Amino acid sequence: MSQPTMHIRPFDVSDTEAVVQLWQATGLTRPWNDPYRDIERKLRVQPELFLVGEVQGSVIATAMAGYDGHRGWIYYLAVDPSHQGAGFGRQMLAHAEGLLLE
């Protein structure tokens, strides 16, 4: 059985619920950090560095990157538990790193 292909693209506001559900499923949310506010803040600063990975039209991965002028950072790197172990996390990280290097 072949591994499905993941398409990586910039986050769209219509992805919000799927992304928050993914972050909750992977244990990335914390009571003191509202994921909706984190998304709103990211959309105001370097929104092109907020990525989602899709398989067959469903969001299964995320990576939120940032660059402060000296260093790059990666936040909210997540892969749906049912798709973990297939290399999608590595693909998301490599894509985000490529954007930071640009």
DSSP file (Angstrom, degrees, kcal/mol; ACC not computed):
  #  RESIDUE AA STRUCTURE BP1 BP2  ACC     N-H-->O    O-->H-N    N-H-->O    O-->H-N    TCO  KAPPA ALPHA  PHI   PSI    X-CA   Y-CA   Z-CA
    1    1 A M              0   0    0      0, 0.0     2,-0.2     0, 0.0     0, 0.0   0.000 360.0 360.0 360.0 129.3    0.0    0.0    0.0
    2    2 A S        -     0   0    0      1,-0.1     0, 0.0     0, 0.0     0, 0.0  -0.497 360.0-109.3 -84.3 150.8    1.5    3.4   -1.0
    3    3 A Q        -     0   0    0     -2,-0.2    -1,-0.1     1,-0.1    83,-0.0  -0.535  37.7-111.2 -74.4 137.3    1.7    6.3    1.3
    4    4 A P        -     0   0    0      0, 0.0     2,-0.4     0, 0.0    -1,-0.1  -0.319  31.8-113.3 -66.4 155.6   -0.6    9.2    0.6
    5    5 A T        -     0   0    0      2,-0.0     2,-0.5     0, 0.0    51,-0.4  -0.733  23.7-143.1 -91.4 137.4    0.9   12.4   -0.7
    6    6 A M        -     0   0    0     -2,-0.4     2,-0.5    49,-0.1    49,-0.2  -0.864   4.9-151.7-102.5 134.3    0.7   15.5    1.5
    7    7 A H  E     -A   54   0A   0     47,-2.8    47,-3.0    -2,-0.5     2,-0.5  -0.917  11.1-154.2-102.3 124.8    0.2   18.9   -0.1
    8    8 A I  E     +A   53   0A   0     -2,-0.5    45,-0.2    45,-0.2    54,-0.0  -0.865  26.8 151.3-103.4 132.1    1.7   21.8    2.0
    9    9 A R  E     -A   52   0A   0     43,-2.4    43,-2.8    -2,-0.5     3,-0.1  -0.942  48.5 -76.2-149.2 166.9    0.2   25.3    1.6
   10   10 A P  E     -A   51   0A   0      0, 0.0    41,-0.3     0, 0.0    38,-0.1  -0.379  58.4 -95.7 -66.2 149.2   -0.3   28.5    3.6
   11   11 A F        -     0   0    0     39,-3.0     2,-0.3    36,-0.4    39,-0.1  -0.318  37.3-157.6 -60.0 144.3   -3.0   28.5    6.3
   12   12 A D    >   -     0   0    0     -3,-0.1     3,-3.0     1,-0.1     4,-0.3  -0.956  28.3-117.3-122.9 146.6   -6.4   29.9    5.3
   13   13 A V  G >  S+     0   0    0     -2,-0.3     3,-1.8     1,-0.3     4,-0.2   0.818 114.5  65.7 -52.8 -32.2   -9.0   31.2    7.8
   14   14 A S  G 3  S+     0   0    0      1,-0.3    -1,-0.3     2,-0.1     4,-0.3   0.646  93.3  62.5 -66.3 -12.6  -11.3   28.4    6.7
   15   15 A D  G <> S+     0   0    0     -3,-3.0     4,-2.7     1,-0.2    -1,-0.3   0.532  74.4 102.1 -84.2  -7.9   -8.8   25.9    8.2
   16   16 A T  H <> S+     0   0    0     -3,-1.8     4,-2.7    -4,-0.3     5,-0.2   0.870  80.9  42.2 -50.6 -54.7   -9.2   27.3   11.7
   17   17 A E  H  > S+     0   0    0     -4,-0.2     4,-2.4    -3,-0.2    -1,-0.2   0.909 116.0  48.9 -63.3 -42.4  -11.5   24.7   13.2
   18   18 A A  H  > S+     0   0    0     -4,-0.3     4,-2.1     2,-0.2    -1,-0.2   0.895 113.0  48.6 -63.1 -39.4   -9.6   21.8   11.7
   19   19 A V  H  X S+     0   0    0     -4,-2.7     4,-2.7     2,-0.2    -2,-0.2   0.932 111.5  47.7 -67.6 -46.0   -6.3   23.2   12.9
   20   20 A V  H  X S+     0   0    0     -4,-2.7     4,-2.3    -5,-0.2    -2,-0.2   0.908 112.0  50.9 -62.7 -40.7   -7.5   23.8   16.5
   21   21 A Q  H  X S+     0   0    0     -4,-2.4     4,-2.6    -5,-0.2    -1,-0.2   0.903 110.3  50.0 -62.0 -40.3   -8.9   20.2   16.5
   22   22 A L  H  X S+     0   0    0     -4,-2.1     4,-1.7     2,-0.2    -2,-0.2   0.937 110.2  49.4 -63.0 -46.6   -5.6   18.9   15.3
   23   23 A W  H  <>S+     0   0    0     -4,-2.7     5,-2.6     1,-0.2     6,-0.8   0.877 112.7  48.0 -61.4 -37.6   -3.7   20.8   18.0
   24   24 A Q  H ><5S+     0   0    0     -4,-2.3     3,-1.2     1,-0.2    -1,-0.2   0.918 110.1  51.8 -67.9 -42.6   -6.1   19.5   20.6
   25   25 A A  H 3<5S+     0   0    0     -4,-2.6    -2,-0.2     1,-0.3    -1,-0.2   0.783 113.0  45.5 -64.5 -27.3   -5.7   15.9   19.4
   26   26 A T  T 3<5S-     0   0    0     -4,-1.7    -1,-0.3    -5,-0.2    -2,-0.2   0.358 114.5-114.0-100.3   5.2   -1.9   16.2   19.5
   27   27 A G  T < 5S+     0   0    0     -3,-1.2    -3,-0.2    -4,-0.3    -4,-0.1   0.724  77.4 126.4  75.7  21.9   -1.8   17.8   23.0
   28   28 A L      < +     0   0    0     -5,-2.6    -4,-0.2    -6,-0.2     2,-0.2   0.673  46.4  90.3 -87.1 -16.7   -0.4   21.1   21.9
   29   29 A T        -     0   0    0     -6,-0.8     5,-0.1    -9,-0.1     3,-0.0  -0.512  55.6-167.1 -82.8 150.5   -3.1   23.3   23.4
   30   30 A R  B >   -D   33   0B   0      3,-0.7     3,-1.8    -2,-0.2    -2,-0.0  -0.975  31.4-118.9-133.4 146.8   -2.7   24.7   26.9
   31   31 A P  T 3  S+     0   0    0      0, 0.0    -1,-0.1     0, 0.0    -2,-0.0   0.809 114.5  50.9 -56.1 -31.2   -5.4   26.3   29.1
   32   32 A W  T 3  S+     0   0    0      1,-0.1     2,-0.5     2,-0.0    -3,-0.0   0.532 103.8  64.4 -87.5  -5.7   -3.3   29.6   29.3
   33   33 A N  B <  S-D   30   0B   0     -3,-1.8    -3,-0.7     4,-0.0    -1,-0.1  -0.939  73.6-150.6-120.7 108.7   -2.9   29.8   25.5
   34   34 A D     >  -     0   0    0     -2,-0.5     4,-2.2     1,-0.2     3,-0.3  -0.674   5.8-153.2 -76.3 115.2   -6.0   30.3   23.5
   35   35 A P  H  > S+     0   0    0      0, 0.0     4,-2.2     0, 0.0    -1,-0.2   0.830  93.6  56.8 -62.6 -30.8   -5.3   28.7   20.1
   36   36 A Y  H  > S+     0   0    0      2,-0.2     4,-2.3     1,-0.2     5,-0.1   0.899 108.5  46.0 -66.5 -39.6   -7.8   31.0   18.3
   37   37 A R  H  > S+     0   0    0     -3,-0.3     4,-2.7     2,-0.2    -1,-0.2   0.875 109.7  54.7 -69.8 -36.8   -5.9   34.0   19.6
   38   38 A D  H  X S+     0   0    0     -4,-2.2     4,-2.2     2,-0.2    -2,-0.2   0.913 109.9  47.5 -61.2 -41.2   -2.6   32.5   18.6
   39   39 A I  H  X S+     0   0    0     -4,-2.2     4,-2.1     2,-0.2    -2,-0.2   0.936 111.1  50.6 -64.2 -46.7   -4.0   32.0   15.1
   40   40 A E  H  X S+     0   0    0     -4,-2.3     4,-0.6     1,-0.2    -2,-0.2   0.918 111.5  48.1 -57.5 -44.6   -5.2   35.6   15.0
   41   41 A R  H >X S+     0   0    0     -4,-2.7     3,-1.1     1,-0.2     4,-0.9   0.905 110.1  51.6 -63.4 -41.6   -1.8   36.9   16.1
   42   42 A K  H >< S+     0   0    0     -4,-2.2     3,-0.6     1,-0.3    -1,-0.2   0.862 102.8  59.1 -65.9 -34.2    0.0   34.9   13.5
   43   43 A L  H 3< S+     0   0    0     -4,-2.1    -1,-0.3     1,-0.2    -2,-0.2   0.678 105.4  50.8 -69.8 -14.8   -2.2   36.2   10.7
   44   44 A R  H << S+     0   0    0     -3,-1.1     2,-0.4    -4,-0.6    -1,-0.2   0.682 114.3  43.7 -90.6 -21.3   -1.0   39.7   11.6
   45   45 A V  S << S-     0   0    0     -4,-0.9    -1,-0.2    -3,-0.6     4,-0.1  -0.968 132.0 -25.1-132.4 116.7    2.7   38.9   11.5
   46   46 A Q    >   +     0   0    0     -2,-0.4     3,-2.0    -3,-0.1    19,-0.2   0.907  66.8 173.5  51.5  52.9    4.3   36.7    8.8
   47   47 A P  G >  S+     0   0    0      0, 0.0     3,-1.7     0, 0.0   -36,-0.4   0.772  71.2  70.6 -61.7 -24.2    1.1   34.8    7.9
   48   48 A E  G 3  S+     0   0    0      1,-0.3    -2,-0.1   -38,-0.1    -5,-0.1   0.649  90.7  61.7 -67.1 -12.7    3.0   33.2    5.0
   49   49 A L  G <  S+     0   0    0     -3,-2.0    16,-3.1    -7,-0.2     2,-0.7   0.226  81.0  92.9 -97.6  13.7    4.9   31.2    7.6
   50   50 A F  E <   - B   0  64A   0     -3,-1.7   -39,-3.0    14,-0.2     2,-0.3  -0.937  63.0-175.7-107.4 110.9    1.8   29.5    8.9
   51   51 A L  E     -AB  10  63A   0     12,-3.2    12,-1.8    -2,-0.7     2,-0.4  -0.782  19.3-165.6-114.7 148.7    1.5   26.2    7.0
   52   52 A V  E     -AB   9  62A   0    -43,-2.8   -43,-2.4    -2,-0.3     2,-0.5  -0.968  12.5-145.3-125.8 149.8   -1.0   23.3    6.8
   53   53 A G  E     -AB   8  61A   0      8,-2.6     7,-3.1    -2,-0.4     8,-1.4  -0.957  17.7-162.6-112.8 132.2   -0.5   19.9    5.3
   54   54 A E  E     -AB   7  59A   0    -47,-3.0   -47,-2.8    -2,-0.5     2,-0.4  -0.900  13.8-170.3-116.9 142.5   -3.4   18.2    3.6
   55   55 A V  E >  S- B   0  58A   0      3,-2.2     3,-1.8    -2,-0.4   -49,-0.1  -0.989  83.9 -16.1-126.7 122.0   -4.0   14.6    2.6
   56   56 A Q  T 3  S-     0   0    0    -51,-0.4     3,-0.1    -2,-0.4    -1,-0.1   0.872 130.4 -51.5  51.1  42.6   -7.0   14.1    0.4
   57   57 A G  T 3  S+     0   0    0      1,-0.2     2,-0.4   -50,-0.0    -1,-0.3   0.429 114.3 112.6  81.3  -0.5   -8.4   17.5    1.2
   58   58 A S  E <  S-B   55   0A   0     -3,-1.8    -3,-2.2   -40,-0.0     2,-0.5  -0.882  71.5-118.6-109.0 137.6   -8.1   17.1    5.0
   59   59 A V  E     +B   54   0A   0     -2,-0.4    -5,-0.2    -5,-0.2     3,-0.1  -0.600  44.3 157.1 -71.9 120.5   -5.7   19.1    7.2
   60   60 A I  E     +     0   0A   0     -7,-3.1    20,-3.2    -2,-0.5     2,-0.3   0.417  58.3  30.8-123.4  -4.0   -3.4   16.5    8.9
   61   61 A A  E     -BC  53  79A   0     -8,-1.4    -8,-2.6    18,-0.2     2,-0.3  -0.996  55.8-171.3-154.7 154.5   -0.4   18.7    9.8
   62   62 A T  E     -BC  52  78A   0     16,-2.1    16,-2.0    -2,-0.3     2,-0.3  -0.976   6.3-177.4-142.9 158.2    0.7   22.2   10.7
   63   63 A A  E     -B   51   0A   0    -12,-1.8   -12,-3.2    -2,-0.3     2,-0.6  -0.892   7.8-164.7-153.3 128.9    3.8   24.2   11.2
   64   64 A M  E     -BC  50  75A   0     11,-3.1    11,-4.0    -2,-0.3     2,-0.3  -0.967  17.9-176.2-115.8 117.4    3.9   27.8   12.4
   65   65 A A  E     - C   0  74A   0    -16,-3.1     2,-0.3    -2,-0.6     9,-0.2  -0.732   7.8-172.9-112.8 161.0    7.2   29.5   11.8
   66   66 A G  E     - C   0  73A   0      7,-2.0     7,-2.8    -2,-0.3     2,-0.4  -0.990  11.5-155.6-149.4 154.4    8.6   32.9   12.7
   67   67 A Y  E     - C   0  72A   0     -2,-0.3     5,-0.2     5,-0.2   -18,-0.0  -0.991   4.9-173.1-134.5 124.7   11.7   34.9   12.0
   68   68 A D        -     0   0    0      3,-2.1     4,-0.1    -2,-0.4    -1,-0.1   0.277  61.5 -91.5-101.1  10.2   12.9   37.7   14.3
   69   69 A G  S    S+     0   0    0      2,-0.3     3,-0.1     1,-0.0    -2,-0.0   0.146 122.1  41.3 100.7 -19.3   15.7   39.0   12.0
   70   70 A H  S    S+     0   0    0      1,-0.4     2,-0.3     0, 0.0    -1,-0.0   0.625 117.2  22.5-125.0 -39.5   18.3   36.8   13.6
   71   71 A R        -     0   0    0      2,-0.0    -3,-2.1     0, 0.0    -1,-0.4  -0.938  63.3-130.8-136.1 155.0   16.7   33.3   14.2
   72   72 A G  E     -C   67   0A   0     -2,-0.3     2,-0.3    -5,-0.2    -5,-0.2  -0.808  22.3-163.1-102.7 148.2   13.9   31.2   12.9
   73   73 A W  E     -C   66   0A   0     -7,-2.8    -7,-2.0    -2,-0.3     2,-0.4  -0.948   8.5-151.3-130.1 149.6   11.5   29.5   15.2
   74   74 A I  E     +C   65   0A   0     -2,-0.3     2,-0.3    -9,-0.2    -9,-0.2  -0.989  20.3 171.3-123.0 128.9    9.0   26.7   14.7
   75   75 A Y  E     +C   64   0A   0    -11,-4.0   -11,-3.1    -2,-0.4     3,-0.1  -0.872  58.4  21.1-127.6 161.7    5.8   26.4   16.7
   76   76 A Y  E     +     0   0A   0     -2,-0.3     2,-0.8     1,-0.2    -1,-0.1   0.830  67.1 171.7  49.7  41.1    2.7   24.2   16.5
   77   77 A L  E     +     0   0A   0    -14,-0.2     2,-0.3    -3,-0.1   -14,-0.2  -0.749  18.6 159.2 -78.0 115.1    4.5   21.5   14.5
   78   78 A A  E     -C   62   0A   0    -16,-2.0   -16,-2.1    -2,-0.8     2,-0.4  -0.990  31.6-168.4-144.2 146.8    1.8   18.8   14.6
   79   79 A V  E     -C   61   0A   0     -2,-0.3   -18,-0.2   -18,-0.2     5,-0.1  -0.997  40.6-102.3-134.2 132.4    0.7   15.7   12.7
   80   80 A D    >>  -     0   0    0    -20,-3.2     3,-2.6    -2,-0.4     4,-0.6  -0.237  32.8-122.5 -50.1 133.4   -2.6   13.9   13.2
   81   81 A P  G >4 S+     0   0    0      0, 0.0     3,-0.8     0, 0.0    -1,-0.1   0.813 111.4  58.8 -52.9 -32.6   -2.0   10.8   15.3
   82   82 A S  G 34 S+     0   0    0      1,-0.2    -2,-0.1     3,-0.0   -22,-0.0   0.619 112.2  40.8 -74.2  -9.7   -3.5    8.6   12.6
   83   83 A H  G X4 S+     0   0    0     -3,-2.6     3,-1.1   -23,-0.1     5,-0.4   0.325  86.5 121.5-116.1   4.4   -0.8    9.9   10.1
   84   84 A Q  T <<  +     0   0    0     -3,-0.8    -4,-0.0    -4,-0.6     0, 0.0  -0.354  65.2  36.1 -70.1 150.6    2.2    9.9   12.4
   85   85 A G  T 3  S+     0   0    0     -2,-0.0    -1,-0.2     1,-0.0    -3,-0.0   0.426  89.3  97.4  89.7  -0.2    5.2    7.8   11.5
   86   86 A A  S <  S-     0   0    0     -3,-1.1    -2,-0.1   -83,-0.0   -83,-0.0   0.386 101.2-104.0-101.1   2.8    4.8    8.5    7.8
   87   87 A G  S  > S+     0   0    0     -4,-0.1     4,-1.9     3,-0.0     5,-0.1   0.506  84.4 125.0  91.4   3.9    7.4   11.3    7.5
   88   88 A F  H  > S+     0   0    0     -5,-0.4     4,-2.5     1,-0.2     5,-0.2   0.865  72.1  54.7 -67.5 -35.0    4.8   14.2    7.3
   89   89 A G  H  > S+     0   0    0      2,-0.2     4,-2.5     1,-0.2    -1,-0.2   0.916 108.3  49.1 -62.5 -42.8    6.3   16.0   10.3
   90   90 A R  H  > S+     0   0    0      1,-0.2     4,-2.6     2,-0.2    -1,-0.2   0.889 110.7  51.2 -62.4 -39.3    9.8   15.9    8.6
   91   91 A Q  H  X S+     0   0    0     -4,-1.9     4,-2.3     2,-0.2    -2,-0.2   0.916 110.9  47.4 -65.2 -42.5    8.2   17.3    5.4
   92   92 A M  H  X S+     0   0    0     -4,-2.5     4,-2.6     2,-0.2    -2,-0.2   0.932 113.7  47.7 -63.8 -45.4    6.5   20.1    7.3
   93   93 A L  H  X S+     0   0    0     -4,-2.5     4,-2.8     1,-0.2    -2,-0.2   0.922 112.1  49.1 -62.5 -44.9    9.7   21.0    9.1
   94   94 A A  H  X S+     0   0    0     -4,-2.6     4,-2.2     2,-0.2    -1,-0.2   0.900 112.1  49.1 -62.4 -41.1   11.8   20.9    5.9
   95   95 A H  H  X S+     0   0    0     -4,-2.3     4,-2.0     2,-0.2    -2,-0.2   0.934 112.8  46.7 -64.6 -45.9    9.2   23.2    4.1
   96   96 A A  H  X S+     0   0    0     -4,-2.6     4,-2.3     1,-0.2    -2,-0.2   0.912 111.3  51.9 -62.3 -43.0    9.1   25.7    7.0
   97   97 A E  H  X S+     0   0    0     -4,-2.8     4,-2.3     1,-0.2    -1,-0.2   0.898 107.4  53.6 -60.5 -40.4   13.0   25.7    7.2
   98   98 A G  H  X S+     0   0    0     -4,-2.2     4,-1.4     1,-0.2    -1,-0.2   0.907 108.9  48.1 -60.5 -43.1   13.1   26.4    3.5
   99   99 A L  H  < S+     0   0    0     -4,-2.0    -1,-0.2     1,-0.2    -2,-0.2   0.900 110.7  51.4 -65.5 -40.3   10.8   29.4    3.9
  100  100 A L  H  < S+     0   0    0     -4,-2.3    -2,-0.2     1,-0.2    -1,-0.2   0.887 107.4  53.3 -64.2 -38.1   12.9   30.7    6.8
  101  101 A L  H  <        0   0    0     -4,-2.3    -1,-0.2     1,-0.3    -2,-0.2   0.814 360.0 360.0 -66.5 -29.9   16.1   30.4    4.7
  102  102 A E     <        0   0    0     -4,-1.4    -1,-0.3    -5,-0.2    -2,-0.2   0.514 360.0 360.0 -63.3 360.0   14.5   32.5    1.9
